[in-house]
Amino acid sequence: MKRKSPVWLAHTLSFALLRKLGLQCRFQSSKRPTAPLGSRILSDPNKVFEHNMWDHIQWTPEQEELARQKTEENSSVRVSLEEQVKYKKDATTYWDEFYKAHQNKFFKDRRWLLLEFPELFPDKTLSWNEGVKEPTSNSILSSHVSLQTQYSASPEQAKLDGFNKTNAKQNISETVQKVNALERTKRTNNDKDLEHKKQERNRTDGWKNPGYFPGIDFTFRIFEVGCGAGNSVYPILNEIRNPSAFLYCCDFSARAVELVKGEINCETDESHPSYNASQCYAFVHDLCNEADATYPFPDGSIDVILLVFVLSSIHPERMQMVINRLSKLLKPGGMILFRDYGRYDMTQLRLKKGRCLFGNFYVRGDGTCVYFFTKEEIANMFTSAGLKEVQNLMDRRLQVNRKKRIAMHRIWVQCKYQKPSVKCLNQD
């Protein structure tokens, strides 16, 4: 009898466990959202083009060496010192031009945040049936009409005409109740919208009071640093069910903040809600200019800071200062959720000669800059800021273009660092 491989056994056991827990595997074919992340393992290289992404890709020593050589090659010719000064000085201008050219169409919405960073929604249970639409009142009515027609057309059911009529009346009564319930829900939502507008007026008046800041009435506060065109903002706002949660977001590109607020006319995805000023506050802020810039909230008031693909765009000389400042914004027990480019990511290996500023810091063709991290670099910066490591991992994936038959190695660093609680500080 042929023995099963350890990989096959591991997949079988993990699949059985996920089914028992009621979760869905990423390698299952379904319209429903895939969960949990990280469960699609490539065990047969011949099946590489069966999916768009494979998780936990292990590199061979030969692959690591080839990546190192490629990086050395594209870093051998560096940008002149005069040009380096220009890119550092005019960083805001280049990002403004980026958003002017691409509007909100360059990046996809980061719905993966809901699974990778559940800390954003401590009081929320994620719905694994997001792709299944609820029936509308019209569909309910039409289904009952269709059912009644089938009963009338059946000779066998005609013998039970009296029973069918009674049953149909009950169905119609239930339908009316459901429609009325839907109407009540709509009215409730409208009332909530009016309440939000009222709260916003109160907050506007609150600016006149000393000590007031937007979000002061909320007990759970999220701050996204480098919000761009809102690819994290809108997924978060869509999922916030806790009325006590408030979202701040900032970017040093004024055009990006205008896009988030909807102040620039552009075609937007219909799934994006409009900017909700009653539960979100977007503002322009330059992380690297702390001397002349202030936050619209006090230090020690933030529960979660989201730092996703932002630190890599900052000059390495300023990174530690940025992390130190952000750590002061956290409440004791608050957390920074981090994700960014890892060393030897496909993006780094594709860069051409003459784009390297220094080390692993490069400038793209549009003038925006990017750095590629190691786990150790991130750990040093965050722990030096007095934060405790909760997670620090290198996320290696294989991204597949099935149409062009191309497989690309993606590497991201994902981390979670927490500010020690008051109890821990007292013990130290």
Residue pairs with C-beta under 8 A, 6 or more apart in sequence:
7 41
7 43
8 43
11 41
11 43
14 25
14 39
15 25
18 24
18 25
18 36
18 39
22 128
23 35
23 36
23 128
24 30
24 32
24 33
24 34
24 35
24 128
25 34
25 39
25 40
26 34
26 35
26 36
26 37
26 38
26 39
26 40
26 55
27 39
27 40
27 51
28 34
30 131
31 131
31 132
32 128
32 129
32 130
32 131
32 132
33 111
33 128
33 130
33 131
35 115
35 126
35 128
36 115
37 55
37 112
37 115
37 116
38 55
38 56
39 55
40 51
40 53
40 54
40 55
41 54
41 55
41 56
42 48
42 54
42 57
42 398
48 54
48 398
48 400
48 407
49 400
49 402
49 405
49 407
51 400
52 399
52 400
52 402
53 397
53 398
53 399
53 400
54 397
54 398
54 400
55 397
56 396
56 397
57 396
57 397
57 398
57 409
58 396
59 67
59 396
59 409
63 409
64 344
67 344
67 349
68 344
70 349
71 343
71 344
71 348
71 349
71 360
73 353
74 348
74 349
74 351
74 352
74 353
74 355
74 356
75 356
75 359
75 360
76 353
76 356
77 353
77 354
77 356
78 354
78 356
78 357
78 358
79 87
79 354
79 355
79 356
79 357
79 363
83 363
84 357
84 358
87 94
87 357
87 363
87 367
87 369
88 315
90 367
91 252
91 313
91 315
91 368
91 369
92 252
92 253
92 286
93 367
94 366
94 367
94 368
95 251
95 252
95 253
95 256
95 313
95 368
96 253
96 254
96 255
96 256
97 366
97 367
98 106
98 253
98 366
98 368
99 228
99 229
99 253
99 255
99 256
99 259
100 255
101 366
102 229
103 229
103 259
103 264
103 266
103 267
104 229
104 230
104 231
104 259
104 266
104 268
106 229
107 228
107 229
107 231
108 231
109 231
109 232
109 234
109 235
109 269
109 271
109 272
110 231
110 232
110 235
110 308
111 235
113 120
113 232
113 235
113 236
113 306
113 308
114 120
114 121
114 126
114 235
114 239
115 126
116 339
116 414
117 306
117 337
117 416
118 126
119 304
119 335
119 337
119 416
120 222
120 236
120 239
120 304
120 306
120 337
121 239
121 240
121 241
121 242
122 220
123 220
123 241
123 242
123 245
124 239
124 240
124 241
124 242
126 239
135 143
137 178
137 179
137 182
140 175
140 178
140 179
141 175
141 179
144 168
144 171
144 172
144 175
147 171
148 164
148 168
148 171
150 157
151 157
151 164
151 167
151 168
152 158
152 164
157 164
196 276
196 278
196 279
197 278
199 217
199 278
200 277
200 278
203 212
203 214
203 217
203 278
206 212
206 216
213 296
213 297
213 298
213 301
214 246
214 248
214 281
214 296
214 297
215 221
215 246
215 248
215 281
215 297
218 244
218 245
218 246
219 244
220 242
220 244
220 245
220 246
220 303
221 245
221 246
221 247
221 248
221 297
221 301
221 302
221 303
221 304
222 236
222 245
222 246
222 247
222 248
222 302
222 303
222 304
222 305
222 306
223 247
223 248
223 249
223 250
223 297
223 302
223 304
223 305
223 306
223 329
224 232
224 233
224 236
224 247
224 248
224 249
224 250
224 305
224 306
224 308
225 250
225 287
225 305
225 306
225 307
225 310
225 326
226 250
226 251
226 252
226 287
226 307
226 308
226 309
226 310
226 313
227 233
227 249
227 250
227 251
227 256
227 257
227 260
227 282
228 251
228 253
228 256
228 259
228 260
229 256
229 259
229 260
230 249
230 259
230 260
230 272
232 249
232 306
232 308
233 247
233 249
233 260
233 280
233 282
234 272
234 273
236 247
237 247
237 273
237 276
237 279
237 280
238 271
238 273
240 247
240 279
245 279
246 279
246 280
246 281
247 279
247 280
247 281
248 280
248 281
248 282
248 283
248 296
248 297
248 302
249 260
249 280
249 281
249 282
249 283
250 257
250 282
250 283
250 284
250 285
251 257
251 260
251 284
251 285
252 284
252 285
252 286
252 287
252 288
253 284
254 284
255 264
257 282
257 283
257 284
258 264
259 266
260 275
260 282
261 275
261 282
262 268
262 274
262 275
275 282
281 296
283 296
285 293
285 295
286 293
287 314
287 318
287 322
287 325
287 326
288 314
288 315
288 318
288 321
288 322
290 321
290 325
295 329
297 329
299 328
299 329
300 328
300 329
300 330
300 331
300 332
301 329
301 331
302 329
302 330
302 331
302 334
303 330
303 331
303 334
303 335
304 334
304 335
304 336
304 337
305 326
305 329
305 330
305 334
305 335
305 336
305 337
306 337
307 326
307 336
307 337
307 338
307 339
307 340
308 337
308 338
308 339
308 340
309 339
309 340
309 341
310 340
311 319
311 322
311 323
311 338
311 340
311 371
311 373
312 340
312 341
312 370
312 371
312 372
312 373
313 368
313 369
313 370
313 371
314 322
314 369
314 371
315 361
315 369
316 359
316 361
316 371
319 371
319 381
320 381
320 384
320 385
323 336
323 381
323 382
323 384
323 385
324 384
324 385
326 336
326 385
327 336
327 385
327 386
327 387
327 419
330 336
330 419
331 419
332 419
332 420
332 421
332 422
332 425
333 418
333 419
333 420
333 421
334 418
334 419
335 390
335 416
335 417
335 418
335 419
336 382
336 387
336 415
336 416
336 417
336 418
337 415
337 416
338 378
338 382
338 413
338 414
338 415
338 416
338 417
339 395
339 412
339 413
339 414
339 415
340 373
340 412
340 413
341 347
341 348
341 370
341 371
341 372
341 373
341 411
341 412
341 413
342 372
342 373
342 374
342 394
342 395
342 396
342 411
342 412
342 413
343 360
343 372
343 373
343 374
343 411
344 372
344 409
344 411
345 372
345 409
345 410
345 411
345 412
346 399
346 408
346 409
346 410
346 411
347 370
347 372
348 360
348 362
348 372
349 409
351 362
355 362
355 363
355 364
355 365
356 362
357 363
357 369
360 371
360 372
360 373
361 369
361 370
361 371
362 369
362 370
362 371
362 372
363 369
363 370
364 370
373 413
374 413
375 392
375 393
375 394
375 413
375 415
378 392
378 413
378 415
379 389
379 392
379 415
382 389
382 415
382 417
383 389
383 417
386 419
386 420
387 417
387 418
387 419
387 420
388 417
388 418
388 419
388 420
388 424
389 415
389 416
389 417
390 416
390 417
390 418
391 414
391 415
391 416
392 413
392 414
392 415
392 416
393 413
393 414
393 415
394 411
394 412
394 413
395 411
395 412
395 413
395 414
396 409
396 410
396 411
397 409
397 410
397 411
397 412
398 407
398 408
398 409
398 410
399 407
399 408
399 409
399 410
400 406
400 407
400 408
401 407
401 408
420 428
